Amino acid sequence: MKLSTVVLLVFSLLLTTGVKASGYKCNNGFVTVGDRKATVLLRCGEPFFAEVVSGADEIKVEEWTYMPRHYKGFLRVLRFSGGRLVDISVGEKLD
């Protein structure tokens, strides 16, 4: 098997297994892990989908999902804990 084929295969597997990112380029800027929810909202706007994944007696954890900036791109899932951005992951690809 050629090296380029192996590299392409590994890269495609990474993209489909929830790759982590340290930053995300939005409509009005760039957000990184550690940013507050208000900063993300100002730079990225309202998410396509938002849900609370834990809360009540625990620190509130939310996930905000953003649509890709380009046709047939990948969703971005931003996870907040205690009002701070703690994780950015690449979600499913839209066809």
N, C-alpha and C positions, 0 to 999 in steps of 0.2 A: 504494500500500500504506500502511495506517495506521501511525503511529509505534509504537503499542502492539504491533502484529503484528511489526514489525521488532525491537523490543526483546525480545520473547518468543522470536523465532527466534535471535537472537544469544545470549541466555541459555541456551537449550537446547543450542546448539552448544558453548558453553563447558563445560557439564556433561558432555558426552559425549566431550570431548577431553582428559581427565586434568587437571583444574583443580588447581593447587597451593594448599595451605593452609599458614598459618604456625602453626596450632594445631588441636587436636582435643579435643573434650569427650568424656571417657570416663565410665564408671560412677562412679568415685570422684574425679573432678577434671578437670583440664585439663593437657594436655601440649603443649609447644612445641619447635620446632627447637632443638637444643642440649642437651635433657634426656638423661640417661643411660638405658640400657636398664632398669636396676633401677627407676628412677622411673616409667618407662612401665609396667612390669610391675605395680608396686604400684597405680598409678592406673587402669590399663585392664584388668588381668587378663591371662590367657593369650590369645594371638591365636587366631583361628579357623584360620589357616594361617600357617606360618613356613617360610622357606627361606633357605639361604645362596646368594647369587647370585655371589659370588666369595670367594676365600680363599687357601689354600695359601701361596704366596710373596707375596701382596699383603695389604693391610689387609683384614680380613674385612668383607664387606658382606652384610647380611641385610635381608630384607623381611618384615614382619609384616602380615598382613591381618586387619582387624576387620570383623565383621558390622555392618550398620546398626543404630542404636538404635531405629528405627521401621520398621514394616512397609513394604515396597516402597521402602526407602531405598537409599543408595549405599554401597558398600564403601569403607573407608579403608585405604590402603596406606602403612605407615610404614617408611621406609628408614633403616637404621643403618649407620654406617661407623665402625670403631674403637670401638664401644660407645656412640656418641652418635647421637641422632636428627638426621638431616641433611635429611630431606624427608618431607613429608606430602602425599599426593595423593588425589584422589577417584577411585575406581575405577568399575566397572560398577554399573548400577542393577539391583537385584533385583526381579523381578516377582512 
